[in-house]
Amino acid sequence: MKREIQGKRVIISVLGKDRVGIIAAVANILSENNINILDISQTIMQDLFTMILIADLEKSKIDLATLKAKLKEVGESLGIKIDAQHEDAFRYMHRI
């Protein structure tokens, strides 16, 4: 059975030194742009914060390039790396 492609889902990855407010900063950008968080996983390894988030842009008025720019800007202000990729591109790059 073939899985139906989700055309508006993106994978957001966050990596950097742990500090207060990382999740809140990412969630605020998503909320402000009507982007729904579908799933989120985060962990701290020693003092390194890592997070993978799946979000749905279906009801958002911004495109992926604009979202990437907003996330990059907030990441730079927090001293961390934040990136977003279309789900299909992410799955293709990380296939086994």
C-alpha positions as CSV (number, residue, x, y, z in Angstrom):
1,M,0.0,0.0,0.0
2,K,1.5,3.3,-1.1
3,R,1.6,6.1,1.5
4,E,-0.1,9.3,0.4
5,I,2.3,12.2,0.1
6,Q,1.8,15.0,2.6
7,G,2.5,18.1,0.4
8,K,2.6,20.7,3.2
9,R,4.7,19.0,5.9
10,V,8.1,20.2,6.8
11,I,10.8,18.8,9.1
12,I,12.5,21.4,11.4
13,S,15.8,20.5,13.0
14,V,17.5,22.4,15.8
15,L,21.0,21.9,17.1
16,G,23.1,23.9,19.5
17,K,24.1,24.6,23.1
18,D,21.2,24.2,25.4
19,R,19.6,27.4,26.8
20,V,16.3,28.6,28.0
21,G,13.7,29.6,25.4
22,I,14.7,27.4,22.3
23,I,11.4,25.5,22.1
24,A,9.4,28.6,22.8
25,A,11.2,30.6,20.1
26,V,10.5,28.0,17.5
27,A,6.9,27.5,18.6
28,N,6.3,31.2,18.5
29,I,7.4,31.5,14.9
30,L,5.2,28.6,14.0
31,S,2.2,29.9,15.9
32,E,2.6,33.4,14.5
33,N,2.4,32.0,11.0
34,N,-0.5,29.5,11.6
35,I,1.8,26.5,11.3
36,N,0.7,23.4,13.3
37,I,3.2,21.2,15.2
38,L,2.3,17.6,14.4
39,D,5.2,15.9,16.3
40,I,8.2,17.0,18.3
41,S,11.1,15.2,19.8
42,Q,13.9,16.8,21.7
43,T,16.8,15.7,23.9
44,I,19.8,17.1,25.6
45,M,23.1,15.2,25.3
46,Q,25.4,16.7,27.9
47,D,24.8,20.4,27.1
48,L,23.9,19.9,23.4
49,F,20.2,20.6,22.6
50,T,18.7,18.6,19.7
51,M,15.2,18.7,18.4
52,I,13.3,17.4,15.4
53,L,9.9,18.8,14.7
54,I,7.3,17.9,12.1
55,A,5.0,20.8,11.2
56,D,2.1,21.3,8.8
57,L,2.1,24.5,6.6
58,E,-1.3,23.7,5.1
59,K,-3.1,26.7,6.7
60,S,-0.1,29.1,6.7
61,K,0.2,32.0,4.3
62,I,4.1,31.8,4.2
63,D,6.2,29.6,2.0
64,L,9.0,27.3,3.0
65,A,11.7,29.8,2.0
66,T,10.2,32.5,4.2
67,L,9.9,30.0,7.1
68,K,13.5,29.0,6.7
69,A,14.6,32.6,6.8
70,K,12.6,33.3,9.9
71,L,13.9,30.2,11.7
72,K,17.5,31.0,10.6
73,E,17.2,34.5,12.1
74,V,15.9,33.4,15.4
75,G,18.5,30.6,15.5
76,E,21.3,33.1,15.0
77,S,19.9,35.3,17.8
78,L,20.0,32.2,20.1
79,G,23.4,31.0,18.9
80,I,21.9,27.7,17.5
81,K,21.3,26.2,14.1
82,I,17.7,25.8,12.9
83,D,16.8,24.4,9.5
84,A,13.6,23.4,7.8
85,Q,13.1,21.1,4.8
86,H,10.1,19.8,2.9
87,E,9.3,16.3,4.3
88,D,10.0,14.6,1.0
89,A,13.4,16.1,0.7
90,F,14.3,15.2,4.3
91,R,13.1,11.6,3.8
92,Y,15.1,11.3,0.5
93,M,18.3,12.7,2.1
94,H,18.0,10.3,5.2
95,R,16.8,7.1,3.5
96,I,18.4,3.9,4.5
